[in-house]
Structure formats: structure tokens, C-alpha cells
Amino acid sequence: MQTYLDCVPCFVKQALDATRLASAEDDVAERVLRRVLEAAAHMRMDFPPPFMGRTIHRIIRDETGSADPYAALKQKSTQTALRLAGAVERRIENASDPFEAAVRYAIAGNVMDYALASNWDVDKIDNCFDEALSKPIDFDAVRSLEESVSTAARILYIGDNAGETVFDRILIQRFPAGTVTYGVKGSPIINDATREDAEDAGIDRVAHIIDNGNDAPGTILDLCSALFRDLFGEVDVVIAKGQANLETLNRCNREVFFLAQVKCPVIGRDLNAQVGDWIVNLYRPEVSITASEVSLAVEVER
């Protein structure tokens, strides 16, 4: 996915929200915004928005001195998810189709996303889980996912947000034992899950955890570690959660199952979907970002 003009105001708002989460004084916030605006003036519009997201949050960490402005929100998300987990597992067990129900709750967990809004909204979380079993989704795609994981020897499940990881664990429990590697960020970025967040959610009980060696939102393969890239290419099935993975992995060269909520009209336009829709999609990308293009993007960041 490319970056659109509509993305630019979101970049600025996200920068200001994150700076305030870091309890920065106004003079620090002003420096952050000026640097973000300068970076936006030179960004590549043909690159996915997470390239700019990476730059924004490096600026924020540099100016505020906070290594993880979203740390408290991530801990709160995980604690909330763990409190919900028991009731969710009972609903899944009692469902007519437990695998489909587990997929639904994994997508419901994607509501715990603070890239677009940093405020804690318990009603939004509760409402999302209340409608999990009735929300329209692509049943054929769910069946395709179930068939693929049932025969896979190796699965890479790429996580998204802290807290959401609890519901990823509940879904992974329905995969063949010992097949799953769970991908997390190499270091903090927004409220995306790191190794510590995944362990807090109990992912280490159902999967091997690997970090991607990078701090960009989504999964920009050419910026990830060689170990992660090799794994991505070698496994039988890749599952990727959330919008940022949709934005970045729709230029990779292999099939990927995407599980996400549509939270942005720009993403919705690209997917022919509406804000609020739930996505279960086997995507077959055709275009890839080259290493030389990535080098240009990184050079611009400097």
C-alpha cells in the first residue's frame, strides 16, 4: 500500500498523542512536531505509511527520552485481555464452530490499537467483544485458514498489539501443537507487542517467540533480521494481524492470511471495505518493495 494525502494529518496527530503519553512539556512537543513535519515533507508517498511511522516514533523517543511511551497502555491492555480470557474461552468451547469462534475473538482483540487513538475506551472494547460471534466475516476464508493450519508443519503468526496477544494465544491453541512461531517487534513501537508483551500474554506456552529485529509498525521485510526473513519465506503458512501488516505485507512475494479490523477509510478504500469491517483474507501479493527502494527510504529518514 502507498501513503495517501489523508495519512498526513494522522501522522501529526499520532506524534502529538504519543508525545503527550510521554508526559512531554510543550517545548518538547513543539520540537517533535517540527521534526515530524520536516520528515513528512520528504517522505516517499509510494511507500506504505509504516515507513513514516517508524520515523515519527524514533523522533519521539529521541526528543522525550522515553523508550516506550505506550508502556502503561500496553500493560493495561494485557491485564484487561487476561480478565476477559476465561469468558472468551468458554464462549468458544460452547460455539457451534469453535475454530471460527476463536478466529472471531482473535480479530476482536485487534480493537486494542492505539495508533489512531491513544485514549482508553473500555466501552469500545466491551462492545467489540459482545458482537464478536455475530460480526459478518468471510466464512470461506475461515475454512481455508483452518484447512491450511491443520496440515502445516510450520506456521508463522505475526502479532500486532499488546493485549490482543492474549486472544492470539487462544486461537493458536487450536493449531497443531509445536507448529507455531509467533512474531513480535524487535523493540517498542506504538503499542505493538514485543517479546515481553507476548510472554505476559502466555504466548510462550503455545508458540516459539521470535522478534523481527526492527522497530517499524507492521512488517517491512527488508528492514527485518535475516533470521526473520528466512523464516517468513520457509514456513508453510503465514498469518498476519492488524492494519499495519496489511499495509506492509501486501508487497511481499508469498501468500499471507490477514486477520484485521478496518479502522481507517484509506485502508477500507484499498480493500473495498468499510470502517468497522472485519477482514479474514488469503492475500496473494504481486508487487514487492526492492532492497534498493528500502535503502532510499532509510536515507531519507537520516
URSUL-V593566 format. One record per residue. N is the residue number from 1. OMEGA is omega as a letter, one per 30 degrees, with the letter a starting at -180 (none if undefined). NEAR is the number of other ideal C-beta (glycine too) atoms within 12 Angstrom. Layout:
n:N omega:OMEGA near:NEAR
n:N omega:OMEGA near:NEAR
//
This chain:
n:1 omega:l near:35
n:2 omega:l near:26
n:3 omega:a near:28
n:4 omega:l near:25
n:5 omega:l near:14
n:6 omega:l near:19
n:7 omega:a near:34
n:8 omega:l near:23
n:9 omega:l near:19
n:10 omega:l near:29
n:11 omega:a near:40
n:12 omega:l near:26
n:13 omega:l near:23
n:14 omega:l near:42
n:15 omega:a near:43
n:16 omega:l near:29
n:17 omega:a near:31
n:18 omega:l near:43
n:19 omega:l near:37
n:20 omega:l near:24
n:21 omega:l near:32
n:22 omega:l near:31
n:23 omega:a near:16
n:24 omega:l near:27
n:25 omega:a near:15
n:26 omega:a near:13
n:27 omega:l near:13
n:28 omega:l near:27
n:29 omega:l near:27
n:30 omega:l near:17
n:31 omega:l near:21
n:32 omega:a near:39
n:33 omega:l near:29
n:34 omega:l near:20
n:35 omega:l near:29
n:36 omega:l near:37
n:37 omega:l near:23
n:38 omega:l near:20
n:39 omega:a near:31
n:40 omega:l near:31
n:41 omega:a near:17
n:42 omega:a near:20
n:43 omega:l near:33
n:44 omega:a near:26
n:45 omega:l near:22
n:46 omega:l near:19
n:47 omega:l near:35
n:48 omega:a near:42
n:49 omega:a near:43
n:50 omega:l near:45
n:51 omega:l near:44
n:52 omega:l near:42
n:53 omega:l near:41
n:54 omega:l near:40
n:55 omega:a near:40
n:56 omega:a near:43
n:57 omega:l near:44
n:58 omega:l near:30
n:59 omega:a near:36
n:60 omega:l near:41
n:61 omega:a near:31
n:62 omega:a near:22
n:63 omega:a near:27
n:64 omega:a near:28
n:65 omega:l near:16
n:66 omega:a near:24
n:67 omega:a near:18
n:68 omega:a near:30
n:69 omega:a near:36
n:70 omega:a near:41
n:71 omega:a near:27
n:72 omega:l near:20
n:73 omega:l near:33
n:74 omega:l near:40
n:75 omega:l near:24
n:76 omega:l near:27
n:77 omega:a near:40
n:78 omega:l near:37
n:79 omega:l near:22
n:80 omega:a near:31
n:81 omega:l near:41
n:82 omega:l near:27
n:83 omega:a near:18
n:84 omega:a near:32
n:85 omega:a near:32
n:86 omega:l near:14
n:87 omega:l near:21
n:88 omega:a near:35
n:89 omega:l near:25
n:90 omega:l near:15
n:91 omega:l near:27
n:92 omega:a near:30
n:93 omega:a near:19
n:94 omega:a near:13
n:95 omega:l near:21
n:96 omega:l near:11
n:97 omega:a near:20
n:98 omega:a near:24
n:99 omega:l near:30
n:100 omega:l near:32
n:101 omega:l near:32
n:102 omega:l near:36
n:103 omega:a near:45
n:104 omega:a near:39
n:105 omega:l near:43
n:106 omega:l near:51
n:107 omega:l near:48
n:108 omega:l near:43
n:109 omega:a near:44
n:110 omega:l near:53
n:111 omega:a near:44
n:112 omega:a near:49
n:113 omega:a near:42
n:114 omega:l near:38
n:115 omega:a near:38
n:116 omega:l near:36
n:117 omega:a near:22
n:118 omega:a near:28
n:119 omega:l near:17
n:120 omega:a near:23
n:121 omega:a near:20
n:122 omega:l near:18
n:123 omega:l near:12
n:124 omega:l near:24
n:125 omega:a near:30
n:126 omega:a near:17
n:127 omega:a near:16
n:128 omega:l near:34
n:129 omega:l near:36
n:130 omega:a near:20
n:131 omega:a near:21
n:132 omega:a near:34
n:133 omega:a near:26
n:134 omega:a near:17
n:135 omega:l near:28
n:136 omega:l near:20
n:137 omega:a near:33
n:138 omega:a near:26
n:139 omega:l near:18
n:140 omega:l near:14
n:141 omega:l near:25
n:142 omega:l near:32
n:143 omega:l near:20
n:144 omega:l near:25
n:145 omega:a near:41
n:146 omega:l near:29
n:147 omega:a near:17
n:148 omega:a near:27
n:149 omega:a near:34
n:150 omega:a near:18
n:151 omega:a near:16
n:152 omega:l near:25
n:153 omega:a near:19
n:154 omega:a near:27
n:155 omega:l near:38
n:156 omega:l near:46
n:157 omega:a near:49
n:158 omega:a near:50
n:159 omega:l near:49
n:160 omega:a near:53
n:161 omega:l near:49
n:162 omega:a near:47
n:163 omega:l near:42
n:164 omega:a near:49
n:165 omega:l near:49
n:166 omega:a near:44
n:167 omega:l near:50
n:168 omega:l near:50
n:169 omega:a near:39
n:170 omega:l near:40
n:171 omega:a near:46
n:172 omega:l near:40
n:173 omega:l near:30
n:174 omega:l near:33
n:175 omega:l near:35
n:176 omega:a near:21
n:177 omega:l near:15
n:178 omega:a near:14
n:179 omega:a near:27
n:180 omega:l near:38
n:181 omega:a near:37
n:182 omega:a near:44
n:183 omega:l near:47
n:184 omega:l near:44
n:185 omega:l near:48
n:186 omega:l near:26
n:187 omega:a near:25
n:188 omega:l near:35
n:189 omega:a near:44
n:190 omega:l near:46
n:191 omega:l near:44
n:192 omega:a near:50
n:193 omega:l near:51
n:194 omega:l near:39
n:195 omega:a near:28
n:196 omega:l near:24
n:197 omega:l near:45
n:198 omega:l near:40
n:199 omega:l near:25
n:200 omega:l near:28
n:201 omega:a near:42
n:202 omega:l near:25
n:203 omega:a near:37
n:204 omega:l near:22
n:205 omega:a near:20
n:206 omega:a near:29
n:207 omega:l near:35
n:208 omega:a near:26
n:209 omega:l near:36
n:210 omega:l near:33
n:211 omega:a near:32
n:212 omega:l near:42
n:213 omega:a near:27
n:214 omega:a near:36
n:215 omega:l near:34
n:216 omega:l near:39
n:217 omega:a near:45
n:218 omega:a near:47
n:219 omega:l near:51
n:220 omega:a near:44
n:221 omega:a near:41
n:222 omega:l near:33
n:223 omega:l near:34
n:224 omega:l near:33
n:225 omega:l near:23
n:226 omega:l near:15
n:227 omega:a near:19
n:228 omega:a near:31
n:229 omega:l near:28
n:230 omega:l near:18
n:231 omega:l near:32
n:232 omega:a near:38
n:233 omega:a near:21
n:234 omega:a near:18
n:235 omega:l near:32
n:236 omega:a near:26
n:237 omega:l near:34
n:238 omega:l near:41
n:239 omega:a near:48
n:240 omega:a near:45
n:241 omega:l near:48
n:242 omega:a near:49
n:243 omega:a near:48
n:244 omega:l near:43
n:245 omega:l near:46
n:246 omega:a near:42
n:247 omega:a near:42
n:248 omega:a near:44
n:249 omega:l near:44
n:250 omega:l near:36
n:251 omega:l near:31
n:252 omega:a near:34
n:253 omega:l near:21
n:254 omega:l near:26
n:255 omega:l near:26
n:256 omega:l near:39
n:257 omega:l near:41
n:258 omega:l near:47
n:259 omega:a near:43
n:260 omega:l near:44
n:261 omega:l near:40
n:262 omega:a near:35
n:263 omega:a near:35
n:264 omega:a near:33
n:265 omega:l near:20
n:266 omega:l near:27
n:267 omega:l near:39
n:268 omega:l near:24
n:269 omega:l near:18
n:270 omega:a near:26
n:271 omega:a near:28
n:272 omega:a near:11
n:273 omega:l near:27
n:274 omega:l near:17
n:275 omega:a near:18
n:276 omega:l near:23
n:277 omega:l near:26
n:278 omega:a near:41
n:279 omega:l near:42
n:280 omega:a near:40
n:281 omega:l near:34
n:282 omega:a near:27
n:283 omega:l near:34
n:284 omega:a near:17
n:285 omega:a near:25
n:286 omega:a near:11
n:287 omega:l near:17
n:288 omega:l near:20
n:289 omega:a near:33
n:290 omega:l near:16
n:291 omega:a near:16
n:292 omega:l near:12
n:293 omega:l near:23
n:294 omega:l near:28
n:295 omega:l near:16
n:296 omega:a near:20
n:297 omega:l near:33
n:298 omega:l near:24
n:299 omega:l near:15
n:300 omega:a near:23
n:301 omega:a near:30
n:302 omega:none near:11
//
